[in-house]
Every structure is written in structure tokens, then in C-alpha cells.
């Protein structure tokens, strides 16, 4: 059942920005009291607020007060991916423990790619049901104006848009982790190193591919014909590996942008009669529980997913308790977990 008819119609931050002739980011900065706003711009926004009768959900809270005692975890993925990828359960685990210590309830909100889902979710978040929101798995091709929601927001992963500096986010060192993985392959004597890269409308996909490219460029081994693209899921890894083998049967190593894609890579190599790691070395990214149980066990880049969820929740609680606090950007370290596949 649609929630649209349950939600009150009232001016939004986007309406204020449109009336004032500024961006939602600028309107948000005025509301948050940021000093780096021109006086004339501030006046335009304040006049628009007065004209529209805009009321911010959290305006009456004051510091150290909460309205609902709940926050939303917004997962921007289709249903099958949410339940198939252990990344989301691990983020949820880390975030929920921290929020529980802060006496906050967690509401899971799944936002699929259609505009209808994004619009309904935005209305829900703007309408006073939660005190703040955690966003994970955001895609640039399916945008949502987070600053127009009027609640504190923390994003999992570096946003790939012009609003990134004005949003709080927690990320991992995706580029550095990819560089570690590919340097290990180069150091072990591999010379035809392919990759199954993640989506290019998400920061992890962009940054992990950048790390792969940088190391191979330094080693004089760059070859764009060795790059395939997937969606972080197992099937895309398997299909990508099959296409790469058709083009370049001499591949002797693969860096996959996720462990699930690496599992698909192993399946494709087994079907092609290639031995891992004797013929082809394979490295993934995540260190999900499955990585220990593949055949052979998967060498992978370990990212601290539970710690990422916990840090996101901590940053959100801080923003809720102290409205107007400047955005914070945290990047957590990655390490290489060496196993038998490489």
C-alpha cells in the first residue's frame, strides 16, 4: 500500500530553495547557520521561508532533544540485491548496535530505482517520522536531494555529486585497498591482470577501478581490454570473466571489485578449465564470510563493514544532538587478507 496519502502536504526545503532562487544545498546551509553564505543570499532564503511558512521538522527540538527516537537506514537497491549481498546485513549490524546504545530505534527503508519509490521515500523522511537517516548504496543515476529532507543525514560511501562536501559520510579506503590487491598480483609475477569493476555510478566502483589502473600504469601493464564491468553481484562477475576470457585467454590474474563478483569469477574459470591460482590468481574485495569457504579460499581486501555501520550511526547521533554541526568525512582503512586464491 502506498504511504503517499498518509503524508501531509507542506512546503519543503526544495520549495524554499526554488522560491529563493538558490540550490537546496545553499538553503540547507542557511538553515544550519553556516557562516560562509553571502548576506543577500541568506536574506533571500529567510524571506522564502517566511513567505511559504516553511517549518523545519527539527527546528523545535533544541540540542540534546529528539522528536521520534527513531532513525532510518535507507538502502538504495532493488530487493534481490538487498537480501543476497551480506554487505547490507553487516552494515545493519554495526549501525543497530550503536543506535541501541543511544536508545534509538532503527527503521529499514528500501528505495528502489523508480522515481515513485524515491519520491515516496523522500516524503516519508521529510514528514517527521524519523530524527535522521543513514543512506547506503547510493547510485548517481538515481539521485535523491538529501539536503532537502530537513533531517540529519549520513551517507555510507563518498557521494559522487557536487553536494559531497556538504554531506557527512563514512567511507573506506577503496582506492588504497585496490592498490594493495593489484600490487600483490604484480609482485607475484602476474603480467596480464584483468579486473571486474563495480558500477561507475557508485564511489566504490570508481575508486577501486582507479586503484587498479594506477598500479598497472606504474608497472607498465595498462590494458583497457582487460576491464569488464559488473554490479557487485555474483552473476555479473561470472559473465564478465567469461567475456574477458573470450577476448584475452592469456589472463593470469583477476582483481574483482567485490567478493560476490570474485565468486562468479571462480565459477567462470572452473568452467573454462583454468586452475586457481596456478593458471589464474583471483583477489576480491570485502572479506565477506563466504570468502573463507570458496574453493580455493579467497584472497581479498578486508573492509571494516561493521565498523563502517557503527561509525555512520555515531556520526548521525552527533548530528541529531547538535544541529548545525559541520559535515564530517571519515575514511576507514582496508587491509589485504591473504588466502589460497592468490
Secondary structure, DSSP 4 states (H G I P E B T S, - for coil): --SGGGSPP---HHHHHHHHTS-HHHHHHHHTT-S-S-HHHHHHHHHHHHHHT---TTTTT-TT--SSSEEEEEE-S-HHHHHH-HHHHHHHHHHHHHHHHTT-EEEEEE--SSHHHHHHHHHHHHTTS-SEEEEES--TTS---GGGG-SEEEEES---STTGGGSEEEEE-HHHHHHHHHHHHHHTT--SEEEEE--TTSHHHHHHHHHHHHHHHHTT---GGGEEE--SSHHHHHHHHHHHHHH-TT--EEEESSHHHHHHHHHHHHHTT--TTTT-EEEEEE--GGGGSSSSPPEEEEE-HHHHHHHHHHHHHHHHHSTTPPP-EEEE-EEEE--TT-
